[in-house]
Amino acid sequence: QVRLVESGGGLVQPGGSLRLSCLASGSIFRLYRMGWYRQAPGNQRDLVATITTDGTTNYADSVKGRFTISRDDAKNMVYLQMDSLKPEDTAVYHCNAVKIIAPMDAYWGQGTQVTVSS
């Protein structure tokens, strides 16, 4: 069982920056591919970025060049640095963990609200 707790959300003006953090507990962190997803009201939950156990990253086209995902295996942490934020980035951001060996369990955090507005 893995518990994920996000932090760092808030209200920011367009063009601003935020850094989201996700603390994982309960299992061996380095065995998990980590990711960030977001869900705006009335929309499905969409991929934002993922990072594999060897540090390979993947981003949604809408955030490429503006967001950066990173992980610190020593601290069981994954981060999402968000720069040049736009109103359309407003959503609840969820941390995700997927185990890379069987059983390939998946876990979600409760989410943190990000609001981009002037």
N, C-alpha and C positions, 0 to 999 in steps of 0.2 A: 504494500500500500504506500502511495506517495501523496503527500500533502503539499499543495502549491499555494503560496500566499503572495499576491501582487501588491505593489505600492508604487507611489509616485505620480498618480493621476492628478488631474486638477483642471482649472480654467486657465487658458492661455490665449493671448491675442494672436491673430494671424501673423505668420512670420516668426513666431516665437519657438521656443524649444522646451521639451520635457524629457526626462529620463525615467523610464519605468524599470522597476526591479521585480524579480520573482525569486523567492526563497523556496527551495525544495527540501523536504525532509522525509525520512522514512525508508529510503532505499539508497542504492549505490548510484549517485548522480551521474557518474561518467558512463553508465550503461544506457542513458536516455538521450534520444534526440529531443531537443527543446524547441519550442516555437511560441510565437505570439499570433493570436487571431483577434479579430474585432467584429463587433456586432452593433450596428446602428439600429434604432427603433424601426420595426417593420421589415428589417432586412435579415438575411441569413448570416451566419457566422462565416467570415471570410479569412483566408490566410493573409497574414501580414509578412511574416518572416520566419524562417527556421534555421537552426544551426545543428549540424551533426556532431557526433562525438569526436571527430577529427577536425572540427572547426569550419567545415564547409558550410557556406551560407546560401540562402535562397530568399528572394524577395518578390513580393507582388509588384507588378509593373507600376502601380500607382504610387509606390513609396520608394522605388529605386532612386538612389542618389540623395535621398533626404533622411532615411532611417538607417540605423546600424544596429544589428543584433550581435551580442557577444555573450560569452559565458566564462565563469570562473569556477572551475571544478573543485578547487580547494575550499571554496566558500559555499558550494551548492547554490550558486546564483546564476541567473540569466538576466540580461539587461536589454532594453530597447531604447536607444538614443534616437529621439525624434526631433529633427530640425526642420526649419521652413514649414511649419505646420499650417495647414489649410482648414477652412471650416468643414470641408468634406472628410477630414480625419476624425471628426467628432464621433465617438462610439465608446462602448465598453470594451476594454482590451483584456483578453484572457490569456493566461499562460497555459501552455500545453506541454506534456511530457509523454513521449512514446518510447517504450523499452525496445532496444534493438535486438534482443535475443528472446526466444520463446520462454514463457508466454509473452507476446508482444502487447502488454497492457498499455492503456492510454489513460491519462489523468488530466483534469482541468482544474484551474483555479476559479475563484468566485468572480474575479474581474475587478478592474479599476476604471472609473469613468474619466475619459478625456474629453474636454469641451474646448473647441477652438472658436472663439467669438470675440468681436470687438465691443 
